[in-house]
Amino acid sequence: MNLDKLKPTWEQFKVINAMDEMDESDILSCIEPKKQEYYFKIPKRIAQNALIFSFLIMTLSGGCSI
């Protein structure tokens, strides 16, 4: 992405908002979305779906035959 056209506007914005002491990398790290860890959510979803599925099977088939 070419950001050369935005440099004068960015410099003016920093001067107006007194952000001269902030580094560009600090600003970009605030804007950048955090990476989510999906490997913890998948087993939780599988367990929840299995529990709900087994509950529905037991209730819709006439109950548990213990």
All heavy atoms as TSV, in Angstrom:
chain	resi	resn	atom	element	x	y	z
A	1	MET	N	N	0.851	-1.164	0.000
A	1	MET	CA	C	0.000	0.000	0.000
A	1	MET	C	C	0.902	1.234	0.000
A	1	MET	O	O	1.806	1.350	0.818
A	1	MET	CB	C	-0.908	-0.032	1.234
A	1	MET	CG	C	-1.794	1.157	1.314
A	1	MET	SD	S	-3.186	1.063	2.453
A	1	MET	CE	C	-2.566	0.361	3.905
A	2	ASN	N	N	0.632	2.159	-0.888
A	2	ASN	CA	C	1.433	3.365	-1.022
A	2	ASN	C	C	0.833	4.475	-0.164
A	2	ASN	O	O	-0.283	4.935	-0.409
A	2	ASN	CB	C	1.493	3.790	-2.483
A	2	ASN	CG	C	2.477	4.901	-2.712
A	2	ASN	OD1	O	3.155	5.336	-1.792
A	2	ASN	ND2	N	2.571	5.349	-3.947
A	3	LEU	N	N	1.587	4.899	0.847
A	3	LEU	CA	C	1.093	5.915	1.777
A	3	LEU	C	C	1.799	7.256	1.607
A	3	LEU	O	O	1.677	8.120	2.470
A	3	LEU	CB	C	1.272	5.419	3.212
A	3	LEU	CG	C	0.531	4.139	3.562
A	3	LEU	CD1	C	0.847	3.724	4.979
A	3	LEU	CD2	C	-0.954	4.310	3.379
A	4	ASP	N	N	2.522	7.441	0.498
A	4	ASP	CA	C	3.269	8.683	0.302
A	4	ASP	C	C	2.359	9.905	0.231
A	4	ASP	O	O	2.725	10.990	0.675
A	4	ASP	CB	C	4.103	8.605	-0.975
A	4	ASP	CG	C	5.242	7.612	-0.824
A	4	ASP	OD1	O	5.678	7.387	0.323
A	4	ASP	OD2	O	5.670	7.074	-1.851
A	5	LYS	N	N	1.177	9.748	-0.311
A	5	LYS	CA	C	0.261	10.887	-0.436
A	5	LYS	C	C	-0.309	11.306	0.912
A	5	LYS	O	O	-0.794	12.417	1.063
A	5	LYS	CB	C	-0.881	10.542	-1.396
A	5	LYS	CG	C	-0.427	10.325	-2.818
A	5	LYS	CD	C	-1.592	9.966	-3.703
A	5	LYS	CE	C	-1.132	9.700	-5.127
A	5	LYS	NZ	N	-2.249	9.303	-5.988
A	6	LEU	N	N	-0.268	10.417	1.896
A	6	LEU	CA	C	-0.843	10.719	3.202
A	6	LEU	C	C	0.151	11.342	4.179
A	6	LEU	O	O	-0.240	11.785	5.251
A	6	LEU	CB	C	-1.424	9.449	3.819
A	6	LEU	CG	C	-2.587	8.816	3.077
A	6	LEU	CD1	C	-2.978	7.519	3.752
A	6	LEU	CD2	C	-3.756	9.754	3.001
A	7	LYS	N	N	1.441	11.383	3.837
A	7	LYS	CA	C	2.454	11.880	4.776
A	7	LYS	C	C	2.233	13.325	5.198
A	7	LYS	O	O	2.305	13.629	6.391
A	7	LYS	CB	C	3.851	11.678	4.199
A	7	LYS	CG	C	4.325	10.253	4.311
A	7	LYS	CD	C	5.748	10.102	3.855
A	7	LYS	CE	C	6.164	8.646	4.000
A	7	LYS	NZ	N	7.529	8.417	3.585
A	8	PRO	N	N	1.960	14.269	4.295
A	8	PRO	CA	C	1.749	15.653	4.756
A	8	PRO	C	C	0.535	15.789	5.668
A	8	PRO	O	O	0.576	16.499	6.682
A	8	PRO	CB	C	1.542	16.445	3.465
A	8	PRO	CG	C	2.079	15.603	2.377
A	8	PRO	CD	C	1.974	14.195	2.841
A	9	THR	N	N	-0.511	15.095	5.341
A	9	THR	CA	C	-1.709	15.141	6.179
A	9	THR	C	C	-1.442	14.517	7.533
A	9	THR	O	O	-1.898	15.023	8.563
A	9	THR	CB	C	-2.861	14.406	5.479
A	9	THR	OG1	O	-2.994	14.913	4.163
A	9	THR	CG2	C	-4.155	14.571	6.237
A	10	TRP	N	N	-0.694	13.420	7.544
A	10	TRP	CA	C	-0.363	12.753	8.808
A	10	TRP	C	C	0.504	13.650	9.690
A	10	TRP	O	O	0.296	13.741	10.893
A	10	TRP	CB	C	0.321	11.425	8.541
A	10	TRP	CG	C	0.783	10.731	9.772
A	10	TRP	CD1	C	2.057	10.465	10.122
A	10	TRP	CD2	C	-0.023	10.228	10.834
A	10	TRP	NE1	N	2.096	9.822	11.334
A	10	TRP	CE2	C	0.823	9.666	11.789
A	10	TRP	CE3	C	-1.391	10.203	11.062
A	10	TRP	CZ2	C	0.360	9.098	12.950
A	10	TRP	CZ3	C	-1.856	9.622	12.229
A	10	TRP	CH2	C	-0.986	9.081	13.157
A	11	GLU	N	N	1.474	14.329	9.089
A	11	GLU	CA	C	2.330	15.244	9.850
A	11	GLU	C	C	1.510	16.385	10.439
A	11	GLU	O	O	1.694	16.770	11.592
A	11	GLU	CB	C	3.456	15.789	8.965
A	11	GLU	CG	C	4.436	14.741	8.505
A	11	GLU	CD	C	5.163	14.069	9.654
A	11	GLU	OE1	O	5.434	14.722	10.677
A	11	GLU	OE2	O	5.455	12.870	9.530
A	12	GLN	N	N	0.582	16.917	9.671
A	12	GLN	CA	C	-0.278	17.995	10.174
A	12	GLN	C	C	-1.163	17.477	11.311
A	12	GLN	O	O	-1.353	18.159	12.319
A	12	GLN	CB	C	-1.145	18.548	9.040
A	12	GLN	CG	C	-2.052	19.675	9.476
A	12	GLN	CD	C	-2.941	20.161	8.346
A	12	GLN	OE1	O	-2.948	19.601	7.257
A	12	GLN	NE2	N	-3.698	21.209	8.617
A	13	PHE	N	N	-1.692	16.301	11.166
A	13	PHE	CA	C	-2.531	15.717	12.218
A	13	PHE	C	C	-1.741	15.534	13.506
A	13	PHE	O	O	-2.239	15.812	14.603
A	13	PHE	CB	C	-3.094	14.379	11.727
A	13	PHE	CG	C	-3.964	13.685	12.730
A	13	PHE	CD1	C	-5.275	14.086	12.920
A	13	PHE	CD2	C	-3.467	12.629	13.482
A	13	PHE	CE1	C	-6.074	13.447	13.847
A	13	PHE	CE2	C	-4.259	11.994	14.406
A	13	PHE	CZ	C	-5.570	12.401	14.593
A	14	LYS	N	N	-0.498	15.067	13.393
A	14	LYS	CA	C	0.335	14.879	14.586
A	14	LYS	C	C	0.637	16.202	15.271
A	14	LYS	O	O	0.641	16.288	16.501
A	14	LYS	CB	C	1.643	14.169	14.206
A	14	LYS	CG	C	1.461	12.718	13.886
A	14	LYS	CD	C	2.741	11.904	13.777
A	14	LYS	CE	C	3.939	12.583	13.271
A	14	LYS	NZ	N	5.095	11.680	13.076
A	15	VAL	N	N	0.895	17.241	14.498
A	15	VAL	CA	C	1.191	18.550	15.078
A	15	VAL	C	C	-0.044	19.116	15.770
A	15	VAL	O	O	0.028	19.646	16.880
A	15	VAL	CB	C	1.716	19.518	13.996
A	15	VAL	CG1	C	1.784	20.938	14.522
A	15	VAL	CG2	C	3.067	19.059	13.502
A	16	ILE	N	N	-1.182	19.003	15.137
A	16	ILE	CA	C	-2.423	19.538	15.721
A	16	ILE	C	C	-2.751	18.827	17.026
A	16	ILE	O	O	-3.150	19.441	18.009
A	16	ILE	CB	C	-3.587	19.407	14.720
A	16	ILE	CG1	C	-3.390	20.377	13.566
A	16	ILE	CG2	C	-4.927	19.655	15.399
A	16	ILE	CD1	C	-4.376	20.194	12.439
A	17	ASN	N	N	-2.580	17.525	17.067
A	17	ASN	CA	C	-2.957	16.747	18.245
A	17	ASN	C	C	-1.794	16.492	19.197
A	17	ASN	O	O	-1.922	15.687	20.116
A	17	ASN	CB	C	-3.569	15.417	17.813
A	17	ASN	CG	C	-4.888	15.617	17.131
A	17	ASN	OD1	O	-5.735	16.346	17.627
A	17	ASN	ND2	N	-5.064	15.004	15.989
A	18	ALA	N	N	-0.679	17.166	18.981
A	18	ALA	CA	C	0.503	17.061	19.850
A	18	ALA	C	C	0.942	15.610	20.020
A	18	ALA	O	O	1.183	15.135	21.116
A	18	ALA	CB	C	0.249	17.715	21.196
A	19	MET	N	N	1.030	14.895	18.915
A	19	MET	CA	C	1.430	13.494	18.940
A	19	MET	C	C	2.833	13.323	18.380
A	19	MET	O	O	3.185	12.256	17.900
A	19	MET	CB	C	0.430	12.650	18.133
A	19	MET	CG	C	-0.919	12.558	18.770
A	19	MET	SD	S	-2.182	11.700	17.805
A	19	MET	CE	C	-1.320	10.571	16.808
A	20	ASP	N	N	3.663	14.350	18.420
A	20	ASP	CA	C	5.007	14.254	17.857
A	20	ASP	C	C	5.856	13.216	18.562
A	20	ASP	O	O	6.711	12.586	17.953
A	20	ASP	CB	C	5.706	15.613	17.911
A	20	ASP	CG	C	5.132	16.570	16.891
A	20	ASP	OD1	O	4.688	16.089	15.841
A	20	ASP	OD2	O	5.131	17.782	17.154
A	21	GLU	N	N	5.657	13.029	19.853
A	21	GLU	CA	C	6.496	12.091	20.592
A	21	GLU	C	C	6.099	10.628	20.389
A	21	GLU	O	O	6.817	9.734	20.785
A	21	GLU	CB	C	6.489	12.419	22.084
A	21	GLU	CG	C	5.134	12.278	22.760
A	21	GLU	CD	C	4.255	13.522	22.654
A	21	GLU	OE1	O	4.704	14.542	22.153
A	21	GLU	OE2	O	3.099	13.429	23.075
A	22	MET	N	N	4.954	10.356	19.779
A	22	MET	CA	C	4.545	8.976	19.525
A	22	MET	C	C	5.204	8.462	18.256
A	22	MET	O	O	5.275	9.161	17.254
A	22	MET	CB	C	3.025	8.876	19.378
A	22	MET	CG	C	2.264	8.900	20.664
A	22	MET	SD	S	0.512	8.628	20.397
A	22	MET	CE	C	0.440	6.878	20.534
A	23	ASP	N	N	5.660	7.260	18.309
A	23	ASP	CA	C	6.278	6.617	17.171
A	23	ASP	C	C	5.192	6.002	16.284
A	23	ASP	O	O	4.133	5.591	16.776
A	23	ASP	CB	C	7.232	5.535	17.667
A	23	ASP	CG	C	8.114	5.012	16.568
A	23	ASP	OD1	O	8.402	5.761	15.623
A	23	ASP	OD2	O	8.521	3.847	16.673
A	24	GLU	N	N	5.449	5.932	14.985
A	24	GLU	CA	C	4.459	5.356	14.072
A	24	GLU	C	C	4.185	3.889	14.380
A	24	GLU	O	O	3.067	3.412	14.242
A	24	GLU	CB	C	4.910	5.504	12.615
A	24	GLU	CG	C	4.688	6.876	12.034
A	24	GLU	CD	C	5.912	7.767	12.207
A	24	GLU	OE1	O	6.949	7.255	12.686
A	24	GLU	OE2	O	5.824	8.947	11.876
A	25	SER	N	N	5.201	3.177	14.811
A	25	SER	CA	C	5.005	1.760	15.123
A	25	SER	C	C	4.079	1.575	16.333
A	25	SER	O	O	3.313	0.619	16.393
A	25	SER	CB	C	6.345	1.076	15.373
A	25	SER	OG	O	6.986	1.653	16.486
A	26	ASP	N	N	4.137	2.516	17.297
A	26	ASP	CA	C	3.217	2.458	18.438
A	26	ASP	C	C	1.780	2.669	17.997
A	26	ASP	O	O	0.861	1.991	18.466
A	26	ASP	CB	C	3.587	3.512	19.483
A	26	ASP	CG	C	4.919	3.247	20.140
A	26	ASP	OD1	O	5.327	2.069	20.175
A	26	ASP	OD2	O	5.535	4.213	20.622
A	27	ILE	N	N	1.595	3.606	17.100
A	27	ILE	CA	C	0.245	3.890	16.608
A	27	ILE	C	C	-0.284	2.708	15.811
A	27	ILE	O	O	-1.437	2.293	15.986
A	27	ILE	CB	C	0.255	5.174	15.756
A	27	ILE	CG1	C	0.650	6.362	16.629
A	27	ILE	CG2	C	-1.108	5.410	15.117
A	27	ILE	CD1	C	0.952	7.615	15.871
A	28	LEU	N	N	0.562	2.149	14.954
A	28	LEU	CA	C	0.119	1.005	14.153
A	28	LEU	C	C	-0.160	-0.216	15.008
A	28	LEU	O	O	-1.061	-0.998	14.710
A	28	LEU	CB	C	1.158	0.680	13.084
A	28	LEU	CG	C	1.287	1.707	11.961
A	28	LEU	CD1	C	2.427	1.325	11.040
A	28	LEU	CD2	C	-0.006	1.849	11.202
A	29	SER	N	N	0.583	-0.386	16.091
A	29	SER	CA	C	0.317	-1.524	16.969
A	29	SER	C	C	-1.015	-1.365	17.698
A	29	SER	O	O	-1.657	-2.349	18.036
A	29	SER	CB	C	1.453	-1.705	17.970
A	29	SER	OG	O	1.477	-0.632	18.886
A	30	CYS	N	N	-1.439	-0.133	17.939
A	30	CYS	CA	C	-2.751	0.099	18.561
A	30	CYS	C	C	-3.886	-0.191	17.585
A	30	CYS	O	O	-4.947	-0.668	17.976
A	30	CYS	CB	C	-2.868	1.535	19.041
A	30	CYS	SG	S	-1.757	1.967	20.372
A	31	ILE	N	N	-3.660	0.113	16.325
A	31	ILE	CA	C	-4.694	-0.055	15.303
A	31	ILE	C	C	-4.799	-1.502	14.853
A	31	ILE	O	O	-5.889	-1.995	14.563
A	31	ILE	CB	C	-4.399	0.852	14.093
A	31	ILE	CG1	C	-4.445	2.316	14.511
A	31	ILE	CG2	C	-5.384	0.614	12.964
A	31	ILE	CD1	C	-3.980	3.263	13.437
A	32	GLU	N	N	-3.686	-2.204	14.809
A	32	GLU	CA	C	-3.639	-3.566	14.284
A	32	GLU	C	C	-4.506	-4.502	15.114
A	32	GLU	O	O	-4.432	-4.513	16.337
A	32	GLU	CB	C	-2.197	-4.052	14.305
A	32	GLU	CG	C	-1.981	-5.375	13.649
A	32	GLU	CD	C	-0.500	-5.706	13.624
A	32	GLU	OE1	O	0.236	-5.017	12.918
A	32	GLU	OE2	O	-0.109	-6.637	14.336
A	33	PRO	N	N	-5.368	-5.281	14.459
A	33	PRO	CA	C	-6.212	-6.206	15.220
A	33	PRO	C	C	-5.386	-7.333	15.832
A	33	PRO	O	O	-4.402	-7.783	15.256
A	33	PRO	CB	C	-7.189	-6.756	14.180
A	33	PRO	CG	C	-6.507	-6.542	12.878
A	33	PRO	CD	C	-5.621	-5.340	13.030
A	34	LYS	N	N	-5.798	-7.767	17.002
A	34	LYS	CA	C	-5.120	-8.862	17.693
A	34	LYS	C	C	-5.448	-10.181	17.008
A	34	LYS	O	O	-6.567	-10.400	16.564
A	34	LYS	CB	C	-5.567	-8.932	19.160
A	34	LYS	CG	C	-5.347	-7.663	19.932
A	34	LYS	CD	C	-3.911	-7.512	20.300
A	34	LYS	CE	C	-3.758	-6.261	21.155
A	34	LYS	NZ	N	-2.418	-5.845	21.339
A	35	LYS	N	N	-4.475	-11.056	16.946
A	35	LYS	CA	C	-4.701	-12.381	16.373
A	35	LYS	C	C	-5.400	-13.246	17.414
A	35	LYS	O	O	-4.980	-13.329	18.549
A	35	LYS	CB	C	-3.386	-13.026	15.965
A	35	LYS	CG	C	-2.727	-12.337	14.809
A	35	LYS	CD	C	-1.476	-13.064	14.399
A	35	LYS	CE	C	-0.835	-12.380	13.218
A	35	LYS	NZ	N	0.396	-13.056	12.803
A	36	GLN	N	N	-6.493	-13.849	16.992
A	36	GLN	CA	C	-7.238	-14.702	17.902
A	36	GLN	C	C	-6.736	-16.138	17.786
A	36	GLN	O	O	-6.391	-16.599	16.707
A	36	GLN	CB	C	-8.726	-14.658	17.583
A	36	GLN	CG	C	-9.330	-13.296	17.837
A	36	GLN	CD	C	-10.815	-13.291	17.544
A	36	GLN	OE1	O	-11.358	-14.256	17.031
A	36	GLN	NE2	N	-11.470	-12.208	17.871
A	37	GLU	N	N	-6.733	-16.797	18.892
A	37	GLU	CA	C	-6.308	-18.190	18.917
A	37	GLU	C	C	-7.548	-19.063	18.810
A	37	GLU	O	O	-8.364	-19.124	19.714
A	37	GLU	CB	C	-5.534	-18.479	20.192
A	37	GLU	CG	C	-4.270	-17.645	20.313
A	37	GLU	CD	C	-3.573	-17.844	21.632
A	37	GLU	OE1	O	-4.069	-18.610	22.475
A	37	GLU	OE2	O	-2.520	-17.227	21.816
A	38	TYR	N	N	-7.690	-19.723	17.660
A	38	TYR	CA	C	-8.887	-20.505	17.388
A	38	TYR	C	C	-8.798	-21.932	17.909
A	38	TYR	O	O	-9.801	-22.601	18.034
A	38	TYR	CB	C	-9.168	-20.529	15.887
A	38	TYR	CG	C	-9.602	-19.193	15.354
A	38	TYR	CD1	C	-8.760	-18.416	14.581
A	38	TYR	CD2	C	-10.859	-18.707	15.634
A	38	TYR	CE1	C	-9.151	-17.191	14.107
A	38	TYR	CE2	C	-11.264	-17.481	15.157
A	38	TYR	CZ	C	-10.412	-16.731	14.389
A	38	TYR	OH	O	-10.800	-15.510	13.925
A	39	TYR	N	N	-7.592	-22.402	18.215
A	39	TYR	CA	C	-7.478	-23.797	18.595
A	39	TYR	C	C	-8.096	-24.080	19.962
A	39	TYR	O	O	-8.354	-25.211	20.301
A	39	TYR	CB	C	-6.027	-24.266	18.550
A	39	TYR	CG	C	-5.072	-23.502	19.432
A	39	TYR	CD1	C	-4.842	-23.882	20.737
A	39	TYR	CD2	C	-4.390	-22.389	18.942
A	39	TYR	CE1	C	-3.969	-23.184	21.540
A	39	TYR	CE2	C	-3.512	-21.698	19.743
A	39	TYR	CZ	C	-3.306	-22.089	21.033
A	39	TYR	OH	O	-2.437	-21.392	21.830
A	40	PHE	N	N	-8.374	-23.055	20.784
A	40	PHE	CA	C	-9.065	-23.275	22.051
A	40	PHE	C	C	-10.577	-23.283	21.867
A	40	PHE	O	O	-11.295	-23.894	22.627
A	40	PHE	CB	C	-8.691	-22.194	23.073
A	40	PHE	CG	C	-7.313	-22.350	23.617
A	40	PHE	CD1	C	-6.379	-21.357	23.435
A	40	PHE	CD2	C	-6.944	-23.490	24.301
A	40	PHE	CE1	C	-5.103	-21.490	23.934
A	40	PHE	CE2	C	-5.668	-23.632	24.801
A	40	PHE	CZ	C	-4.747	-22.632	24.621
A	41	LYS	N	N	-11.070	-22.588	20.863
A	41	LYS	CA	C	-12.506	-22.489	20.655
A	41	LYS	C	C	-13.084	-23.722	19.976
A	41	LYS	O	O	-14.225	-24.062	20.200
A	41	LYS	CB	C	-12.825	-21.249	19.826
A	41	LYS	CG	C	-12.531	-19.967	20.563
A	41	LYS	CD	C	-12.933	-18.776	19.762
A	41	LYS	CE	C	-12.622	-17.506	20.528
A	41	LYS	NZ	N	-13.051	-16.323	19.807
A	42	ILE	N	N	-12.322	-24.382	19.121
A	42	ILE	CA	C	-12.851	-25.520	18.373
A	42	ILE	C	C	-13.232	-26.674	19.298
A	42	ILE	O	O	-14.351	-27.174	19.201
A	42	ILE	CB	C	-11.860	-25.947	17.274
A	42	ILE	CG1	C	-11.810	-24.863	16.206
A	42	ILE	CG2	C	-12.253	-27.284	16.661
A	42	ILE	CD1	C	-10.772	-25.086	15.146
A	43	PRO	N	N	-12.390	-27.128	20.232
A	43	PRO	CA	C	-12.816	-28.218	21.120
A	43	PRO	C	C	-13.992	-27.816	22.015
A	43	PRO	O	O	-14.844	-28.649	22.310
A	43	PRO	CB	C	-11.583	-28.519	21.959
A	43	PRO	CG	C	-10.440	-28.056	21.133
A	43	PRO	CD	C	-10.965	-26.874	20.379
A	44	LYS	N	N	-14.050	-26.562	22.420
A	44	LYS	CA	C	-15.169	-26.107	23.250
A	44	LYS	C	C	-16.471	-26.183	22.460
A	44	LYS	O	O	-17.488	-26.635	22.975
A	44	LYS	CB	C	-14.910	-24.681	23.718
A	44	LYS	CG	C	-15.951	-24.153	24.661
A	44	LYS	CD	C	-15.605	-22.751	25.128
A	44	LYS	CE	C	-16.685	-22.220	26.037
A	44	LYS	NZ	N	-16.417	-20.847	26.454
A	45	ARG	N	N	-16.436	-25.774	21.198
A	45	ARG	CA	C	-17.632	-25.852	20.365
A	45	ARG	C	C	-18.058	-27.293	20.130
A	45	ARG	O	O	-19.238	-27.616	20.143
A	45	ARG	CB	C	-17.382	-25.171	19.021
A	45	ARG	CG	C	-17.423	-23.684	19.084
A	45	ARG	CD	C	-17.303	-23.127	17.696
A	45	ARG	NE	N	-17.393	-21.690	17.704
A	45	ARG	CZ	C	-17.239	-20.937	16.636
A	45	ARG	NH1	N	-16.985	-21.506	15.479
A	45	ARG	NH2	N	-17.342	-19.640	16.722
A	46	ILE	N	N	-17.085	-28.165	19.893
A	46	ILE	CA	C	-17.407	-29.577	19.661
A	46	ILE	C	C	-18.047	-30.181	20.903
A	46	ILE	O	O	-19.037	-30.918	20.812
A	46	ILE	CB	C	-16.139	-30.355	19.244
A	46	ILE	CG1	C	-15.703	-29.897	17.856
A	46	ILE	CG2	C	-16.384	-31.849	19.267
A	46	ILE	CD1	C	-14.377	-30.486	17.422
A	47	ALA	N	N	-17.520	-29.859	22.082
A	47	ALA	CA	C	-18.074	-30.384	23.323
A	47	ALA	C	C	-19.489	-29.856	23.556
A	47	ALA	O	O	-20.392	-30.608	23.946
A	47	ALA	CB	C	-17.169	-30.021	24.497
A	48	GLN	N	N	-19.697	-28.573	23.305
A	48	GLN	CA	C	-21.032	-28.004	23.488
A	48	GLN	C	C	-22.026	-28.630	22.518
A	48	GLN	O	O	-23.155	-28.989	22.908
A	48	GLN	CB	C	-20.993	-26.492	23.270
A	48	GLN	CG	C	-20.353	-25.723	24.381
A	48	GLN	CD	C	-20.233	-24.245	24.064
A	48	GLN	OE1	O	-20.359	-23.831	22.919
A	48	GLN	NE2	N	-19.982	-23.454	25.089
A	49	ASN	N	N	-21.633	-28.764	21.260
A	49	ASN	CA	C	-22.537	-29.358	20.267
A	49	ASN	C	C	-22.835	-30.818	20.581
A	49	ASN	O	O	-23.967	-31.268	20.416
A	49	ASN	CB	C	-21.942	-29.225	18.872
A	49	ASN	CG	C	-21.964	-27.794	18.381
A	49	ASN	OD1	O	-22.712	-26.970	18.878
A	49	ASN	ND2	N	-21.118	-27.504	17.405
A	50	ALA	N	N	-21.842	-31.574	21.042
A	50	ALA	CA	C	-22.067	-32.978	21.395
A	50	ALA	C	C	-23.015	-33.091	22.581
A	50	ALA	O	O	-23.886	-33.964	22.604
A	50	ALA	CB	C	-20.740	-33.654	21.705
A	51	LEU	N	N	-22.858	-32.229	23.563
A	51	LEU	CA	C	-23.735	-32.246	24.726
A	51	LEU	C	C	-25.174	-31.902	24.342
A	51	LEU	O	O	-26.113	-32.590	24.753
A	51	LEU	CB	C	-23.222	-31.265	25.784
A	51	LEU	CG	C	-23.961	-31.257	27.107
A	51	LEU	CD1	C	-23.773	-32.584	27.823
A	51	LEU	CD2	C	-23.455	-30.120	27.970
A	52	ILE	N	N	-25.345	-30.889	23.539
A	52	ILE	CA	C	-26.698	-30.504	23.109
A	52	ILE	C	C	-27.304	-31.589	22.228
A	52	ILE	O	O	-28.491	-31.919	22.366
A	52	ILE	CB	C	-26.653	-29.148	22.382
A	52	ILE	CG1	C	-26.309	-28.042	23.380
A	52	ILE	CG2	C	-27.965	-28.835	21.698
A	52	ILE	CD1	C	-26.028	-26.704	22.755
A	53	PHE	N	N	-26.509	-32.174	21.347
A	53	PHE	CA	C	-27.006	-33.236	20.482
A	53	PHE	C	C	-27.452	-34.441	21.300
A	53	PHE	O	O	-28.538	-34.994	21.070
A	53	PHE	CB	C	-25.918	-33.636	19.483
A	53	PHE	CG	C	-26.344	-34.709	18.533
A	53	PHE	CD1	C	-27.228	-34.435	17.506
A	53	PHE	CD2	C	-25.863	-36.001	18.674
A	53	PHE	CE1	C	-27.616	-35.426	16.628
A	53	PHE	CE2	C	-26.248	-36.997	17.806
A	53	PHE	CZ	C	-27.129	-36.712	16.777
A	54	SER	N	N	-26.638	-34.838	22.271
A	54	SER	CA	C	-27.026	-35.992	23.089
A	54	SER	C	C	-28.258	-35.679	23.939
A	54	SER	O	O	-29.114	-36.542	24.133
A	54	SER	CB	C	-25.862	-36.437	23.970
A	54	SER	OG	O	-25.503	-35.406	24.862
A	55	PHE	N	N	-28.373	-34.454	24.417
A	55	PHE	CA	C	-29.565	-34.065	25.179
A	55	PHE	C	C	-30.809	-34.145	24.298
A	55	PHE	O	O	-31.855	-34.663	24.722
A	55	PHE	CB	C	-29.385	-32.654	25.744
A	55	PHE	CG	C	-30.603	-32.126	26.435
A	55	PHE	CD1	C	-30.947	-32.583	27.697
A	55	PHE	CD2	C	-31.412	-31.178	25.823
A	55	PHE	CE1	C	-32.071	-32.098	28.339
A	55	PHE	CE2	C	-32.532	-30.693	26.455
A	55	PHE	CZ	C	-32.867	-31.148	27.723
A	56	LEU	N	N	-30.704	-33.642	23.071
A	56	LEU	CA	C	-31.854	-33.693	22.166
A	56	LEU	C	C	-32.211	-35.126	21.799
A	56	LEU	O	O	-33.399	-35.480	21.725
A	56	LEU	CB	C	-31.563	-32.885	20.901
A	56	LEU	CG	C	-31.562	-31.375	21.075
A	56	LEU	CD1	C	-31.117	-30.705	19.783
A	56	LEU	CD2	C	-32.925	-30.874	21.490
A	57	ILE	N	N	-31.247	-35.972	21.570
A	57	ILE	CA	C	-31.519	-37.376	21.242
A	57	ILE	C	C	-32.230	-38.066	22.399
A	57	ILE	O	O	-33.201	-38.801	22.201
A	57	ILE	CB	C	-30.210	-38.113	20.881
A	57	ILE	CG1	C	-29.642	-37.582	19.578
A	57	ILE	CG2	C	-30.410	-39.617	20.816
A	57	ILE	CD1	C	-30.520	-37.824	18.371
A	58	MET	N	N	-31.764	-37.828	23.633
A	58	MET	CA	C	-32.391	-38.475	24.792
A	58	MET	C	C	-33.798	-37.962	25.013
A	58	MET	O	O	-34.712	-38.740	25.340
A	58	MET	CB	C	-31.536	-38.252	26.034
A	58	MET	CG	C	-30.293	-39.101	26.017
A	58	MET	SD	S	-29.186	-39.015	27.445
A	58	MET	CE	C	-29.993	-38.137	28.683
A	59	THR	N	N	-34.034	-36.653	24.860
A	59	THR	CA	C	-35.374	-36.116	25.117
A	59	THR	C	C	-36.343	-36.433	23.999
A	59	THR	O	O	-37.530	-36.703	24.254
A	59	THR	CB	C	-35.309	-34.599	25.335
A	59	THR	OG1	O	-34.701	-33.981	24.207
A	59	THR	CG2	C	-34.562	-34.255	26.589
A	60	LEU	N	N	-35.903	-36.445	22.771
A	60	LEU	CA	C	-36.821	-36.674	21.649
A	60	LEU	C	C	-37.070	-38.158	21.382
A	60	LEU	O	O	-38.025	-38.502	20.699
A	60	LEU	CB	C	-36.304	-35.989	20.392
A	60	LEU	CG	C	-36.232	-34.468	20.460
A	60	LEU	CD1	C	-35.640	-33.900	19.172
A	60	LEU	CD2	C	-37.605	-33.876	20.702
A	61	SER	N	N	-36.230	-39.034	21.922
A	61	SER	CA	C	-36.426	-40.462	21.681
A	61	SER	C	C	-37.196	-41.127	22.828
A	61	SER	O	O	-37.305	-42.330	22.865
A	61	SER	CB	C	-35.083	-41.165	21.490
A	61	SER	OG	O	-34.357	-41.135	22.701
A	62	GLY	N	N	-37.701	-40.379	23.753
A	62	GLY	CA	C	-38.497	-40.952	24.815
A	62	GLY	C	C	-37.752	-41.065	26.138
A	62	GLY	O	O	-38.226	-41.733	27.052
A	63	GLY	N	N	-36.616	-40.490	26.237
A	63	GLY	CA	C	-35.897	-40.503	27.513
A	63	GLY	C	C	-34.812	-41.559	27.563
A	63	GLY	O	O	-34.635	-42.346	26.636
A	64	CYS	N	N	-34.138	-41.604	28.654
A	64	CYS	CA	C	-33.039	-42.550	28.860
A	64	CYS	C	C	-33.614	-43.892	29.303
A	64	CYS	O	O	-34.518	-43.955	30.135
A	64	CYS	CB	C	-32.081	-42.002	29.902
A	64	CYS	SG	S	-30.600	-42.955	30.097
A	65	SER	N	N	-33.096	-44.979	28.799
A	65	SER	CA	C	-33.629	-46.304	29.123
A	65	SER	C	C	-32.741	-47.038	30.119
A	65	SER	O	O	-32.359	-48.180	29.904
A	65	SER	CB	C	-33.782	-47.123	27.838
A	65	SER	OG	O	-32.518	-47.281	27.242
A	66	ILE	N	N	-32.394	-46.361	31.181
A	66	ILE	CA	C	-31.539	-46.988	32.210
A	66	ILE	C	C	-32.383	-47.774	33.175
A	66	ILE	O	O	-33.413	-47.474	33.592
A	66	ILE	CB	C	-30.700	-45.936	32.943
A	66	ILE	CG1	C	-29.736	-45.303	31.976
A	66	ILE	CG2	C	-29.954	-46.535	34.098
A	66	ILE	CD1	C	-28.856	-44.233	32.566
